């Protein structure tokens, strides 16, 4: 009898050790926001599941997944650009997420028709304009940014930036390659300076009088207006927000998502699915809204007060996977038009 108890005890200890080793989630993430660490901390406190995060840009993480193959430790791939999620799926690096309990509360317009990724937050690529030198009625669409009236007045970051590549991909999908290329050439003609810096820098440049309008992600304005740095706060106050393509019959403002995907060879799939469900829960969605000024993918979760003051806007309902499938064409157009 003692022999059987001993064997049982050994097996029990082994089981505990095995479960402890596997009681984790390994994430490959492009996101670099403090709120993510808060989300993971809250999740671990609730579940006891440890989270390990490897951070790099999306292209590096995709290549790593490809090279590691079946031996990859990654369970989840997180990016700030749906185009990279599409790319990973197209390269057969992801597995489908067929769980309606994850997606039931999410706005259907943000979901992947192919089920390879789940949206976590979204933002719009908006126009911001100088309160001193531009009137709101001068603005209308993304296409109008090609108008000569903006010559030497437009600020935007480089063509290598994934946010601009996503915007160009949406223009190709909506307008066709020829019109998108024409637009790109005219944008280059209208630049107040060579593209440089991040979205915050474009707003700061408006405040410094180096340009009058800029194209930026919406949440950056929230970050500036909530900043404890005087320079950033003043830059945020120097501009107003405009959502393009809002008139009747127009398609709406371009959006992109931060999203999460289950890797093809996830060794901790059950735990990974728990985290996906947590990050898309009302509690976690409220945490994102309160800390990053992004929009929640759950319609019932209202934006932060700063963001809410900008009002509601019509969103482009383009299949978000087009932001990936049109990406190579977008890069080709950027190169051909001389967009640095």
C-alpha positions, 0 to 999 in steps of 0.5 A: 500500500505504501508503495502505491501511495509513493507512486501516487505522490510522485505522479502528483508532484510531477503533474503539479510541476508540469502544470506549473511549467505550462501555466504560461502564455508566450506573446510576440507583440509589436505593441509597446504601451504601458497599458498592455503591462497593466492588462497582463498584470491584471490577467495574471492576478485573476488567473495565476497564468504567467505572461512572457512578452517578446517585443519587436517590430511586426516584420521581425516577429513574423520572420521569427515565427516563420523560422521557428516553425513548429518549435516556436514558443509563441502562443499569440501574435499582437500588432498595431496594424491589421495588415501585418495580421493579414500577412501572418495569416497569408503565410500560414503562421496562424490558426483560426479562432472559431469561438463565438464567445470571443466575438459576440460583443465585438462590432461585426465590421471589425471582425476578420471574415477568415477568423485568423485574428481578433480586434482589440482596439481601433483608431482612425487616421485623422486630419488635425489642423492649426486652430490659427491658420485653418478653418474647419470648412476648408477640410473635406476628404483624404483625396482633397489633401492633394489640392494645391491649396495645401502646398507647403502646408501638409505634414505626415510621417514617412512612407515606411510607416505601417499606418501610412501604408495602411491608409494607402492600401485603403485608398487603393482598395477604394479608388484604384491604383491609378488614382491612389498614385496620382494622390500620392504624387500630389501629397509629395508636392504639398509637403511642408517638409520631408517626412520625419518623426512620429505622429506626435512630431507632426502635431508639434510641427503645426504648433511650431508653425512648420505646417498647417495640417497633418495626418495622424492617428486619433489616439495621439491627440488624446495622449498629447492632451493628457500629457504632463509635458508642457510642450506636448500639452500645448501642441495638443491644444494648438490643433483641432480634430477632423474626420475625413470623408464624412459627407453623405455618400462618402465612405467614412474615415479610414480605420485600423486595429490593434489585433491579436492572433493565435499562432499556428503552433501555440503550445499553450492554446487553452491559456492563450484563448483565455487571454484573448477572451479577457482582452476583449471583455468589457473590463479590459476594453475599459482599461484600454479606453482609459489609458490609450485613448483608442476606441473600444471594439465593443460598441457599448464601451464609450470613448474617453472624455477627451475622445468623446468631445470629438463627436461620433464619426462615420467609419470606412467599412472596407474589409480590413484585410484589404489593408494587408492584401493591398500592401505591396501595391501601396509600397510600390506607389510610395516608391514610384511617387517619391514619398520618402 
